[in-house]
Amino acid sequence: TLFRSQDEETSEPFETTYETPNKDALKKRKLPENVTKPQPPPEPPKPKKVLFLPEEPEEMTQGAFTIALKCPSGRVFKRRFLKTCYSSALLDWMTKLGYHSAIYAPFTPYPKKCLETGEGLTLEGVGITSDSVLIVDQIEE
């Protein structure tokens, strides 16, 4: 007991218990399991993808060409690439411009079709070997 009246005469030393009203109420209360059971630690966040843009080659470099991206906003962005650059560099460039590859994709102007991009494919491998204009448009699901 926490308190003892003066008229109580006991030979036992003063007892202290560490039961507080909150702990006592917690024992009596019936809470759902999801509240009383300890939560598992949250999963660590996935690492962000690092954008990789190769150095822009000089204008007269052998195997270099210019790609112009016509964006939905109407703006046109130009950048030089080498034929040996991976097509993922094109997607990284689009992402850097604000057009994430999960929502937008590069399309050929005519006939309008989505440009194939994937791991290990070079720009030459997807059919871009000279100065080109590509249209950035939303992926249709």
Residue pairs with C-beta under 8 A, 6 or more apart in sequence:
1 15
1 17
2 16
2 17
4 10
4 14
51 92
51 95
51 96
52 88
52 89
52 92
53 89
53 92
53 93
53 96
54 81
54 82
54 85
54 89
56 79
56 80
56 81
57 64
57 80
57 81
57 82
58 64
59 80
61 80
61 82
63 82
63 83
63 84
64 80
64 81
64 82
64 83
65 80
65 81
65 83
65 128
65 129
65 130
65 131
65 132
66 78
66 79
66 80
66 81
66 131
66 132
67 78
67 79
67 80
67 81
67 90
67 123
67 128
67 131
67 132
67 133
67 134
68 76
68 77
68 78
68 131
68 132
68 133
68 134
69 76
69 77
69 78
69 79
69 93
69 94
69 97
69 106
69 134
69 135
69 136
70 76
70 133
70 134
70 135
70 136
71 77
71 97
71 99
71 136
72 99
72 104
72 136
72 137
72 138
77 97
79 93
81 89
81 90
81 123
82 123
83 122
83 123
83 124
83 128
83 129
84 122
84 123
84 124
85 122
85 123
86 120
86 121
86 122
86 123
87 115
87 116
87 117
87 118
87 121
87 122
87 123
87 125
87 126
88 117
88 118
88 119
89 123
90 106
90 115
90 117
90 123
90 134
91 101
91 106
91 117
94 100
94 101
94 104
94 106
94 136
95 101
99 136
101 117
102 139
103 138
103 139
104 136
104 137
104 138
104 139
105 114
105 115
105 117
105 136
105 137
105 138
105 139
106 114
106 115
106 117
106 134
106 135
106 136
107 113
107 114
107 115
107 134
107 135
107 136
107 137
108 115
108 134
108 135
109 133
109 134
109 135
112 135
114 139
115 126
115 127
115 128
115 134
116 126
117 126
123 129
